[in-house]
Amino acid sequence: MNDSNSLRRIDLNLLVALEALVSERSVTRAANRLGVGQSAMSSTLARLRKLLRDPVLVRSGRGLVATPMAESLLEPVRAILVDIERVLVGRSEFDPRTDARAFTLLMTNYHLTYSFLRPLLVRLEAEAPLVRLHIEPPADDFVERVRRHEVDVLITPGESFPDLHRMPHQTLFTDRYVVAVDRDHPEVGDEITYEQFCTLPYLATWSGRNRSHLEVQLDLLGVPRNVEITTEFGIAPFLLRGTRLITVLQERLARDLADQTRIKLLELPVEHLHVLTETLVWSERTDRDPAHRWLRQQLMDLAAEITTGP
């Protein structure tokens, strides 16, 4: 009887707030995440402190840190919220023709937006007129944002996602690398030699705020490059025209932009370079949600079309 009475005193919204507060280490950020005012979140924190008989968050320098007790509750509370959400969303359905839904997607490079996402937008306009997409580049905390269900799906090279096996995920497609140069390059014809690759002016690439997986691989293989410029991956093909620069691109992006940027594509004279595996990642909390499953299926269908198409 006492346990039953204790449970009746617990508002499930407190669990949601606890997860947000401990994850964010900030009353303001937790309030923004849950769409409530800062004063309301402060009141919720006070209720949590009374319920748990623990400060939950304490001052440390200029910020807040979770107490050991609050930290120990984070993963169990997340698991409880996942179970509750599974029970509730398991009874609902999603009709893309009539249901309104907004999804947030993290996409790690311009290639995905240009070559992969455009067909999705065309499909949504015809088949899901009330579905809205919010597309963002990933910041340094992209892994935690997926785990905290702040975004709906992440599309990223699987090689760049730490502990990928711990998250629900699906391979979308693979892509290989090719060398790109200006069509009228004065020194490169229909092939490029290893010596040319190592000595010609090289345009290195970044992906988001990090060095691209390609550049990391080339370093690990000990391939020297005459780096003159470094830029974001998607900008690289637009900088080659009229120069002696060479760069390495994902083949699908390069073929999509070859005519527009007047580049030619050549076999990369480097052995043992791994292909890129574009991977769809989502959180446990959305795994069984009908709307999320529908979105993921759309993305996987598009990936299948890319793989089997010309």
TORDREN-413795 format. One line per field, with one value per residue: residue number from 1; residue in three letters; x, y, z of N, C-alpha, C in turn. Coordinates in steps of 0.1 Angstrom, whole numbers, padded with zeros to 4 digits. Atoms other than C-alpha are relative to their C-alpha. Layout:
resi = c(NUM  ...)
resn = c(ALA  ...)
n.X = c(X  ...)
n.Y = c(Y  ...)
n.Z = c(Z  ...)
ca.X = c(X  ...)
ca.Y = c(Y  ...)
ca.Z = c(Z  ...)
c.X = c(X  ...)
c.Y = c(Y  ...)
c.Z = c(Z  ...)
This chain:
resi = c(1  2  3  4  5  6  7  8  9  10  11  12  13  14  15  16  17  18  19  20  21  22  23  24  25  26  27  28  29  30  31  32  33  34  35  36  37  38  39  40  41  42  43  44  45  46  47  48  49  50  51  52  53  54  55  56  57  58  59  60  61  62  63  64  65  66  67  68  69  70  71  72  73  74  75  76  77  78  79  80  81  82  83  84  85  86  87  88  89  90  91  92  93  94  95  96  97  98  99  100  101  102  103  104  105  106  107  108  109  110  111  112  113  114  115  116  117  118  119  120  121  122  123  124  125  126  127  128  129  130  131  132  133  134  135  136  137  138  139  140  141  142  143  144  145  146  147  148  149  150  151  152  153  154  155  156  157  158  159  160  161  162  163  164  165  166  167  168  169  170  171  172  173  174  175  176  177  178  179  180  181  182  183  184  185  186  187  188  189  190  191  192  193  194  195  196  197  198  199  200  201  202  203  204  205  206  207  208  209  210  211  212  213  214  215  216  217  218  219  220  221  222  223  224  225  226  227  228  229  230  231  232  233  234  235  236  237  238  239  240  241  242  243  244  245  246  247  248  249  250  251  252  253  254  255  256  257  258  259  260  261  262  263  264  265  266  267  268  269  270  271  272  273  274  275  276  277  278  279  280  281  282  283  284  285  286  287  288  289  290  291  292  293  294  295  296  297  298  299  300  301  302  303  304  305  306  307  308  309  310)
resn = c(MET  ASN  ASP  SER  ASN  SER  LEU  ARG  ARG  ILE  ASP  LEU  ASN  LEU  LEU  VAL  ALA  LEU  GLU  ALA  LEU  VAL  SER  GLU  ARG  SER  VAL  THR  ARG  ALA  ALA  ASN  ARG  LEU  GLY  VAL  GLY  GLN  SER  ALA  MET  SER  SER  THR  LEU  ALA  ARG  LEU  ARG  LYS  LEU  LEU  ARG  ASP  PRO  VAL  LEU  VAL  ARG  SER  GLY  ARG  GLY  LEU  VAL  ALA  THR  PRO  MET  ALA  GLU  SER  LEU  LEU  GLU  PRO  VAL  ARG  ALA  ILE  LEU  VAL  ASP  ILE  GLU  ARG  VAL  LEU  VAL  GLY  ARG  SER  GLU  PHE  ASP  PRO  ARG  THR  ASP  ALA  ARG  ALA  PHE  THR  LEU  LEU  MET  THR  ASN  TYR  HIS  LEU  THR  TYR  SER  PHE  LEU  ARG  PRO  LEU  LEU  VAL  ARG  LEU  GLU  ALA  GLU  ALA  PRO  LEU  VAL  ARG  LEU  HIS  ILE  GLU  PRO  PRO  ALA  ASP  ASP  PHE  VAL  GLU  ARG  VAL  ARG  ARG  HIS  GLU  VAL  ASP  VAL  LEU  ILE  THR  PRO  GLY  GLU  SER  PHE  PRO  ASP  LEU  HIS  ARG  MET  PRO  HIS  GLN  THR  LEU  PHE  THR  ASP  ARG  TYR  VAL  VAL  ALA  VAL  ASP  ARG  ASP  HIS  PRO  GLU  VAL  GLY  ASP  GLU  ILE  THR  TYR  GLU  GLN  PHE  CYS  THR  LEU  PRO  TYR  LEU  ALA  THR  TRP  SER  GLY  ARG  ASN  ARG  SER  HIS  LEU  GLU  VAL  GLN  LEU  ASP  LEU  LEU  GLY  VAL  PRO  ARG  ASN  VAL  GLU  ILE  THR  THR  GLU  PHE  GLY  ILE  ALA  PRO  PHE  LEU  LEU  ARG  GLY  THR  ARG  LEU  ILE  THR  VAL  LEU  GLN  GLU  ARG  LEU  ALA  ARG  ASP  LEU  ALA  ASP  GLN  THR  ARG  ILE  LYS  LEU  LEU  GLU  LEU  PRO  VAL  GLU  HIS  LEU  HIS  VAL  LEU  THR  GLU  THR  LEU  VAL  TRP  SER  GLU  ARG  THR  ASP  ARG  ASP  PRO  ALA  HIS  ARG  TRP  LEU  ARG  GLN  GLN  LEU  MET  ASP  LEU  ALA  ALA  GLU  ILE  THR  THR  GLY  PRO)
n.X = c(0008  -0009  -0006  0010  0002  -0012  0001  0011  -0005  -0010  0005  -0009  -0007  -0012  -0011  -0005  -0008  -0012  -0009  -0004  -0009  -0013  -0007  -0004  -0007  0004  0015  0004  0000  0011  0012  0001  0001  0013  0010  0006  -0007  -0011  0006  0007  -0010  -0006  0010  0000  -0012  0002  0008  -0008  -0008  0009  0004  -0012  -0008  -0014  0000  0001  -0010  -0007  -0009  -0014  -0006  0011  0011  0006  -0003  0009  -0004  -0002  0013  0007  -0008  0003  0014  0002  0002  0013  0011  0001  0006  0014  0007  0001  0011  0013  0003  0003  0013  0010  0000  0003  0015  0004  -0004  -0005  0005  -0008  0009  0008  -0006  -0010  -0011  -0013  -0011  -0013  -0010  -0014  -0007  -0013  -0007  0008  0003  0013  0011  0002  0002  0009  0011  0009  0011  0009  0008  0010  0010  0008  0010  0010  0006  0002  0000  -0001  -0013  -0010  -0013  -0010  -0013  -0011  -0013  -0002  -0010  -0009  0008  0010  0003  0009  0013  0008  0003  0010  0012  0002  0001  0007  -0009  -0013  -0006  -0014  -0008  0000  -0013  -0002  0009  -0005  0009  0011  0007  0009  0012  0007  -0006  0002  -0009  0007  -0007  -0014  -0005  -0015  -0007  -0006  -0007  0007  -0009  0006  0000  -0011  -0012  -0011  -0010  0006  0009  0010  -0004  -0009  -0009  -0002  -0010  0008  0010  -0007  -0008  0008  0007  0011  0011  0005  0014  0005  0014  0004  -0011  -0011  -0006  0008  -0005  -0010  -0013  -0005  -0005  -0012  -0011  -0004  -0007  -0012  0000  -0003  0007  -0005  0012  -0001  0013  0008  0014  0011  0001  0009  -0005  -0012  0001  0002  -0012  -0010  0000  -0011  -0012  -0008  0004  0007  0006  0007  0014  0009  0003  0014  0001  -0009  0008  0011  -0005  -0011  0003  0002  -0013  -0010  -0011  0000  -0002  -0010  -0003  -0009  -0012  -0003  0006  0004  0009  0013  0012  0008  0013  0010  0008  0012  -0001  0011  0000  0009  0013  0008  -0002  0013  0010  0004  -0004  -0014  -0002  0003  -0011  -0012  0003  -0002  -0015  -0006  0005  -0008  -0013  0001  0001  -0013  -0008  0004  0002  -0011)
n.Y = c(-0012  -0012  -0002  -0005  -0014  -0008  -0001  -0010  -0014  -0003  -0004  0005  -0011  -0002  0008  -0007  -0012  0005  0004  -0012  -0007  0007  0001  -0014  -0007  -0014  -0002  -0007  0009  0010  -0006  -0002  0014  0005  -0010  -0007  -0012  0003  0001  0012  0011  -0002  0006  0015  0004  0000  0012  0011  0000  0004  0014  0009  -0004  -0002  -0013  0003  -0008  -0009  -0010  0004  -0010  -0008  0008  0009  0014  0009  0007  0014  0007  -0003  0006  0015  0001  -0004  0011  0007  -0009  0001  0013  0000  -0008  0007  0010  -0007  -0005  0012  0005  -0010  -0002  0013  0000  -0010  0002  -0012  -0001  -0011  -0009  -0009  -0003  -0010  0004  -0007  0008  -0006  0009  -0004  0006  -0004  -0007  -0006  0011  0006  -0009  -0002  0012  0010  -0006  -0007  0010  0001  -0011  0002  0010  -0005  -0010  0007  0010  -0003  -0015  -0007  0003  -0010  0004  -0010  0007  -0007  0007  0005  -0007  0010  0009  0006  0013  -0002  -0005  0011  0008  -0007  -0002  -0014  0001  0012  0010  -0005  0007  -0003  0012  0008  0000  -0011  0000  0009  0009  0001  0012  -0002  -0008  0005  -0006  0007  -0005  -0005  0003  -0002  -0008  0000  -0012  -0002  -0013  -0010  -0011  -0008  0007  -0005  0000  0000  0011  0013  0004  0009  0007  -0007  0009  -0001  -0011  -0012  -0001  -0004  -0012  -0011  -0008  0009  -0006  0009  -0002  0002  0003  -0007  -0006  0010  0004  0010  0014  0002  -0005  0008  0013  -0002  -0002  0013  0008  -0006  -0006  -0014  -0009  -0013  -0007  -0015  -0005  0009  -0005  0009  0010  -0003  -0011  0004  0001  -0013  -0008  0006  -0005  -0010  0001  0012  0007  0012  0003  0013  -0002  0012  0002  -0004  -0014  -0004  0002  -0010  -0013  0000  -0010  -0014  -0005  0003  0008  0014  0009  0009  0011  -0004  0009  0004  0013  0003  -0011  0005  -0007  -0007  0007  -0009  0008  -0006  0003  -0006  0003  0011  -0006  -0001  0012  0006  -0011  0002  -0011  0002  0012  -0004  -0009  0009  0008  -0008  -0002  0013  0002  -0009  0005  0011  -0005  -0005  0011  0009  -0008  -0002)
n.Z = c(0000  0000  0013  0010  -0003  0005  0015  0003  -0002  0010  0013  0010  0006  -0008  0006  0012  -0004  -0006  0011  0007  -0009  -0002  0013  0004  -0011  0001  -0001  0012  0012  -0002  0003  0014  0006  -0003  0004  -0011  -0005  -0009  -0014  -0002  -0002  -0014  -0009  0001  -0007  -0014  -0002  0000  -0012  -0012  0002  0000  -0011  0006  0008  0015  0007  -0010  0006  0001  0008  0007  0005  -0009  0002  -0006  -0011  0003  0000  0013  0011  0000  0004  0014  0010  -0003  0003  0014  0004  -0003  0010  0013  -0001  0000  0014  0009  -0003  0005  0014  0007  0003  0009  0014  0007  0014  0005  0009  -0007  -0013  -0001  -0009  0003  -0003  0001  0006  0000  0012  -0002  0011  0011  0009  -0003  0003  0014  0008  -0007  -0006  0010  0004  -0011  0000  0011  -0004  -0011  0005  0007  -0008  -0014  0001  -0013  -0007  0001  -0003  -0004  0003  -0007  -0001  -0014  -0009  -0006  -0009  0008  -0006  -0011  0004  0005  -0011  -0008  0008  0004  0014  0004  0006  0004  0011  -0002  0002  -0012  -0005  -0009  -0011  -0011  -0006  0009  -0003  -0011  0004  0012  0012  0013  0011  0011  0012  -0001  0011  0001  0002  0013  0002  0008  0005  0010  0013  0009  -0008  0010  -0002  -0003  0011  -0004  -0012  -0009  -0007  -0014  -0002  0002  -0011  -0012  0002  0006  -0010  -0005  -0008  -0010  -0004  -0014  -0001  -0012  -0007  -0001  0012  0006  -0002  0011  -0003  -0011  0006  0007  -0009  -0005  0010  0003  0013  -0001  0009  0000  -0004  0001  -0004  -0007  0000  -0003  0011  0011  0008  0008  0014  0006  0000  0009  0013  0004  -0009  0000  -0012  0001  -0013  0000  -0004  0001  0014  0003  0001  0011  0013  0000  0002  0010  0011  -0006  -0004  0010  -0005  0005  -0011  0003  -0010  -0011  0000  -0013  -0004  -0014  -0006  -0003  0004  -0010  -0003  -0005  -0009  -0007  -0014  -0008  -0014  -0005  -0003  0012  0008  0004  0004  0014  0009  0002  0008  0014  0005  0002  0012  0011  0003  0004  0013  0008  0001  0009  0014  0004  0002  0011  0011  0009)
ca.X = c(0000  0028  0045  0013  0007  0043  0038  0006  0026  0050  0041  0056  0064  0090  0109  0110  0122  0148  0162  0164  0180  0207  0215  0217  0232  0213  0178  0177  0186  0163  0135  0142  0144  0110  0093  0086  0095  0127  0106  0085  0116  0130  0098  0100  0136  0125  0098  0124  0147  0119  0109  0144  0158  0188  0199  0200  0221  0248  0270  0305  0325  0303  0281  0261  0269  0247  0249  0261  0225  0211  0238  0230  0193  0199  0201  0173  0150  0158  0149  0116  0107  0115  0092  0064  0067  0067  0035  0017  0029  0024  -0014  -0013  -0010  0005  -0012  0013  -0016  -0034  -0012  0009  0044  0077  0110  0145  0173  0210  0230  0267  0276  0264  0265  0236  0215  0221  0222  0200  0176  0162  0143  0128  0115  0098  0082  0070  0053  0033  0027  0029  0019  0017  0051  0078  0115  0141  0176  0207  0244  0257  0276  0302  0274  0256  0258  0242  0215  0204  0205  0184  0159  0165  0167  0147  0173  0210  0226  0263  0292  0290  0328  0325  0299  0314  0297  0274  0265  0248  0222  0195  0209  0206  0231  0217  0243  0280  0300  0336  0361  0373  0398  0383  0402  0393  0383  0411  0437  0471  0489  0463  0447  0425  0445  0464  0495  0504  0533  0509  0484  0511  0527  0500  0483  0458  0424  0418  0383  0366  0332  0314  0339  0361  0385  0368  0371  0389  0417  0421  0424  0450  0471  0469  0480  0509  0499  0516  0496  0506  0479  0473  0436  0413  0375  0342  0335  0306  0324  0354  0341  0332  0368  0386  0377  0406  0431  0458  0441  0431  0408  0390  0352  0325  0316  0278  0282  0310  0288  0259  0280  0304  0286  0278  0314  0332  0352  0364  0366  0395  0404  0421  0457  0456  0450  0433  0410  0377  0344  0321  0291  0262  0242  0208  0209  0180  0171  0155  0127  0116  0123  0086  0069  0048  0057  0094  0092  0075  0102  0130  0113  0112  0149  0157  0135  0154  0187  0176  0167  0201  0218  0199  0195  0217)
ca.Y = c(0000  0024  0017  0023  0056  0067  0059  0080  0110  0108  0128  0112  0146  0148  0119  0138  0169  0149  0134  0168  0185  0159  0156  0194  0204  0236  0248  0271  0245  0219  0244  0252  0215  0208  0240  0255  0287  0289  0296  0266  0244  0259  0249  0214  0212  0221  0194  0169  0179  0174  0141  0126  0144  0153  0186  0169  0198  0217  0247  0239  0269  0288  0259  0231  0194  0165  0149  0113  0102  0121  0108  0072  0078  0090  0058  0040  0070  0070  0033  0039  0067  0045  0017  0042  0057  0022  0013  0046  0049  0012  0019  0047  0048  0073  0083  0104  0117  0134  0135  0165  0158  0177  0158  0170  0155  0158  0153  0154  0167  0187  0155  0140  0171  0176  0140  0122  0146  0164  0132  0129  0164  0157  0126  0143  0171  0145  0119  0136  0173  0180  0166  0191  0186  0206  0198  0207  0200  0181  0199  0182  0167  0150  0116  0128  0147  0115  0096  0123  0123  0159  0149  0123  0107  0112  0103  0100  0078  0049  0051  0084  0074  0061  0031  0027  -0008  0006  0026  0015  0020  0009  0011  0032  0029  0028  0052  0052  0079  0094  0121  0153  0178  0206  0192  0213  0205  0212  0182  0155  0136  0105  0091  0104  0087  0082  0107  0133  0127  0133  0164  0184  0212  0194  0206  0189  0185  0188  0174  0197  0207  0176  0164  0142  0104  0104  0126  0106  0074  0089  0100  0065  0050  0074  0091  0125  0155  0189  0207  0243  0247  0232  0235  0219  0187  0200  0232  0214  0206  0243  0255  0233  0251  0269  0257  0230  0218  0182  0168  0136  0134  0109  0095  0101  0138  0142  0127  0149  0180  0171  0191  0221  0224  0212  0186  0152  0122  0098  0065  0072  0058  0047  0011  -0001  0029  0020  0029  0053  0037  0062  0051  0060  0063  0069  0066  0037  0061  0064  0029  0017  0051  0046  0081  0075  0041  0056  0083  0057  0036  0065  0071  0034  0032  0062  0046  0014  0034  0050  0017  -0001  0029  0040)
ca.Z = c(0000  0008  -0025  -0044  -0026  -0034  -0071  -0071  -0060  -0090  -0120  -0151  -0164  -0136  -0152  -0185  -0168  -0148  -0180  -0196  -0166  -0160  -0197  -0203  -0169  -0174  -0163  -0193  -0219  -0203  -0205  -0241  -0250  -0234  -0246  -0212  -0194  -0173  -0141  -0147  -0151  -0119  -0101  -0115  -0103  -0069  -0070  -0080  -0052  -0027  -0042  -0045  -0014  -0035  -0051  -0086  -0100  -0080  -0089  -0102  -0114  -0139  -0147  -0131  -0126  -0118  -0084  -0082  -0074  -0104  -0127  -0116  -0124  -0160  -0179  -0159  -0164  -0201  -0203  -0185  -0209  -0239  -0225  -0218  -0253  -0269  -0251  -0261  -0297  -0304  -0304  -0329  -0367  -0391  -0424  -0444  -0467  -0439  -0407  -0399  -0385  -0383  -0384  -0376  -0397  -0391  -0423  -0423  -0457  -0487  -0508  -0489  -0492  -0529  -0542  -0517  -0501  -0532  -0544  -0509  -0510  -0543  -0529  -0497  -0517  -0536  -0509  -0475  -0480  -0442  -0433  -0426  -0425  -0405  -0417  -0397  -0399  -0369  -0341  -0319  -0297  -0325  -0308  -0276  -0295  -0312  -0279  -0262  -0290  -0299  -0335  -0354  -0376  -0384  -0417  -0414  -0425  -0401  -0398  -0380  -0355  -0322  -0307  -0337  -0326  -0295  -0315  -0339  -0374  -0410  -0438  -0466  -0493  -0499  -0521  -0533  -0538  -0571  -0581  -0595  -0616  -0640  -0675  -0691  -0665  -0682  -0667  -0661  -0690  -0687  -0658  -0628  -0615  -0579  -0582  -0597  -0569  -0543  -0559  -0577  -0557  -0535  -0521  -0488  -0473  -0440  -0430  -0407  -0380  -0385  -0410  -0435  -0431  -0465  -0453  -0421  -0442  -0465  -0436  -0421  -0454  -0455  -0487  -0490  -0505  -0515  -0496  -0507  -0498  -0472  -0474  -0467  -0487  -0507  -0518  -0532  -0567  -0573  -0567  -0593  -0625  -0642  -0616  -0612  -0581  -0576  -0549  -0539  -0538  -0532  -0566  -0564  -0556  -0582  -0610  -0600  -0603  -0631  -0659  -0636  -0624  -0655  -0637  -0649  -0627  -0625  -0607  -0574  -0576  -0540  -0528  -0497  -0493  -0477  -0492  -0474  -0457  -0454  -0424  -0409  -0371  -0347  -0310  -0291  -0282  -0318  -0329  -0330  -0336  -0367  -0381  -0376  -0391  -0422  -0425  -0422  -0448  -0472  -0468  -0472  -0503  -0518  -0510  -0527  -0558  -0558  -0555  -0582  -0605  -0634)
c.X = c(0009  0007  -0010  -0003  0012  0000  -0010  0005  0010  -0007  0010  0007  0013  0011  0005  0009  0014  0010  0006  0010  0014  0008  0005  0009  -0003  -0015  -0005  -0001  -0010  -0013  -0002  -0003  -0015  -0011  -0007  0008  0011  -0006  -0007  0009  0006  -0009  0000  0013  -0002  -0009  0009  0009  -0007  -0003  0012  0008  0014  0000  -0001  0011  0007  0010  0014  0007  -0011  -0012  -0006  0004  -0011  0006  0002  -0013  -0007  0006  -0004  -0014  -0002  -0004  -0013  -0012  -0002  -0007  -0015  -0008  -0002  -0011  -0014  -0004  -0004  -0014  -0011  0000  -0003  -0015  -0004  0004  0004  -0005  0007  -0009  -0007  0006  0011  0011  0012  0011  0013  0010  0014  0007  0014  0008  -0009  -0004  -0014  -0012  -0003  -0004  -0011  -0013  -0010  -0011  -0010  -0010  -0011  -0011  -0009  -0011  -0012  -0008  -0003  0000  0001  0012  0010  0013  0009  0013  0011  0013  0003  0011  0008  -0008  -0010  -0004  -0010  -0014  -0009  -0005  -0011  -0012  -0003  -0001  -0007  0009  0013  0005  0014  0008  0001  0014  0003  -0009  0006  -0011  -0013  -0009  -0010  -0013  -0007  0005  -0003  0009  -0009  0006  0015  0004  0016  0005  0006  0008  -0007  0010  -0008  0001  0012  0013  0013  0009  -0006  -0010  -0011  0003  0009  0009  0001  0009  -0007  -0009  0008  0006  -0008  -0007  -0013  -0010  -0005  -0014  -0002  -0015  -0006  0011  0012  0006  -0008  0007  0010  0014  0007  0006  0013  0012  0004  0007  0013  0001  0002  -0009  0006  -0011  0002  -0013  -0007  -0014  -0010  -0002  -0008  0004  0011  -0002  -0002  0013  0011  0001  0011  0012  0007  -0004  -0006  -0006  -0006  -0014  -0007  -0006  -0014  -0001  0008  -0008  -0012  0004  0010  -0003  0000  0014  0011  0012  0000  0005  0010  0001  0010  0012  0005  -0007  -0004  -0008  -0014  -0011  -0007  -0013  -0010  -0010  -0011  0000  -0012  0000  -0009  -0014  -0009  -0001  -0013  -0010  -0004  0005  0015  0003  -0003  0011  0012  -0002  0001  0014  0006  -0005  0008  0014  0000  -0001  0014  0009  -0002  -0002  0012  0011)
c.Y = c(0013  0002  0006  0015  0008  0002  0011  0014  0004  0004  -0004  0011  0003  -0009  0006  0011  -0005  -0004  0012  0008  -0006  -0001  0014  0007  0015  0001  0007  -0009  -0011  0006  0002  -0013  -0005  0010  0006  0012  -0004  -0001  -0013  -0012  0001  -0006  -0015  -0005  -0001  -0012  -0013  -0001  -0005  -0015  -0010  0003  0001  0013  -0002  0008  0009  0009  -0006  0010  0009  -0008  -0009  -0014  -0008  -0007  -0014  -0008  0003  -0006  -0015  -0003  0002  -0011  -0008  0008  0000  -0013  0000  0008  -0007  -0010  0007  0004  -0012  -0004  0010  0000  -0013  -0001  0009  -0004  0014  -0001  0012  0009  0010  0005  0011  -0005  0008  -0009  0009  -0010  0006  -0007  0006  0007  0005  -0011  -0006  0009  0002  -0012  -0009  0006  0006  -0010  -0002  0012  0000  -0010  0005  0010  -0007  -0009  0003  0016  0007  -0003  0011  -0005  0012  -0006  0009  -0007  -0004  0009  -0011  -0010  -0008  -0014  0001  0005  -0011  -0009  0007  0003  0014  0001  -0013  -0011  0008  -0008  0004  -0012  -0008  0000  0011  0000  -0010  -0009  -0002  -0012  0001  0007  -0008  0007  -0010  0006  0004  -0004  0002  0009  0000  0013  0001  0013  0009  0011  0008  -0008  0004  0001  -0002  -0012  -0014  -0003  -0009  -0008  0009  -0010  0003  0012  0013  0003  0006  0014  0012  0008  -0007  0009  -0010  0004  -0002  -0004  0006  0007  -0009  -0003  -0012  -0014  -0003  0005  -0008  -0013  0002  0002  -0014  -0009  0006  0006  0015  0008  0014  0010  0015  0006  -0010  0006  -0011  -0009  0004  0012  -0004  0000  0014  0008  -0005  0007  0011  -0001  -0013  -0009  -0014  -0003  -0014  0002  -0013  -0001  0005  0016  0005  -0001  0010  0014  0002  0010  0014  0006  -0002  -0007  -0014  -0009  -0011  -0011  0005  -0010  -0004  -0013  0000  0011  -0005  0008  0007  -0007  0010  -0008  0009  -0004  0007  -0005  -0012  0006  0001  -0013  -0006  0011  -0001  0012  -0001  -0012  0003  0009  -0009  -0008  0008  0002  -0013  -0003  0008  -0006  -0013  0004  0005  -0011  -0008  0009  0001  0007)
c.Z = c(0000  -0013  -0010  0003  -0005  -0015  -0004  0001  -0011  -0013  -0011  -0007  0007  -0006  -0013  0003  0006  -0011  -0007  0008  0002  -0013  -0004  0010  0000  0001  -0013  -0012  0001  -0003  -0015  -0007  0002  -0004  0011  0004  0010  0015  0002  0002  0014  0010  -0001  0006  0015  0005  0000  0012  0012  -0001  0002  0013  -0004  -0008  -0015  -0008  0011  -0008  0000  -0009  -0005  -0004  0011  -0003  0007  0013  -0003  -0001  -0013  -0012  0000  -0005  -0015  -0009  0004  -0004  -0015  -0005  0003  -0010  -0013  0001  0000  -0014  -0009  0002  -0006  -0015  -0007  -0003  -0011  -0014  -0006  -0015  -0007  -0009  0008  0013  -0002  0009  -0005  0005  -0001  -0004  0002  -0012  0000  -0011  -0011  -0010  0003  -0003  -0015  -0008  0005  0004  -0010  -0005  0011  0001  -0011  0004  0011  -0005  -0006  0010  0015  0001  0014  0008  -0003  0004  0005  -0001  0006  -0003  0014  0007  0007  0009  -0007  0006  0011  -0004  -0006  0012  0009  -0008  -0003  -0015  -0003  -0006  -0003  -0012  0000  -0005  0013  0006  0010  0012  0011  0006  -0008  0004  0012  -0003  -0011  -0012  -0012  -0010  -0012  -0014  0002  -0012  0000  -0003  -0014  0000  -0009  -0004  -0011  -0014  -0009  0008  -0009  0002  0002  -0012  0005  0012  0008  0007  0015  0003  -0003  0012  0012  -0002  -0005  0012  0004  0009  0010  0005  0014  -0001  0013  0007  0000  -0013  -0006  0002  -0011  0004  0012  -0006  -0008  0009  0006  -0010  -0004  -0014  0001  -0010  0001  0002  -0001  0005  0008  0001  0003  -0012  -0012  -0008  -0009  -0015  -0007  -0001  -0010  -0014  -0002  0009  -0002  0011  -0003  0014  -0001  0005  0000  -0014  -0003  -0001  -0012  -0013  -0001  -0004  -0011  -0011  0006  0003  -0010  0005  -0007  0012  -0004  0011  0010  0000  0014  0004  0014  0007  0001  -0006  0011  0002  0006  0009  0007  0014  0007  0014  0003  0002  -0012  -0008  -0005  -0003  -0014  -0010  -0003  -0009  -0015  -0006  -0003  -0012  -0013  -0004  -0005  -0014  -0010  -0002  -0009  -0015  -0005  -0003  -0012  -0013  -0009  0006)
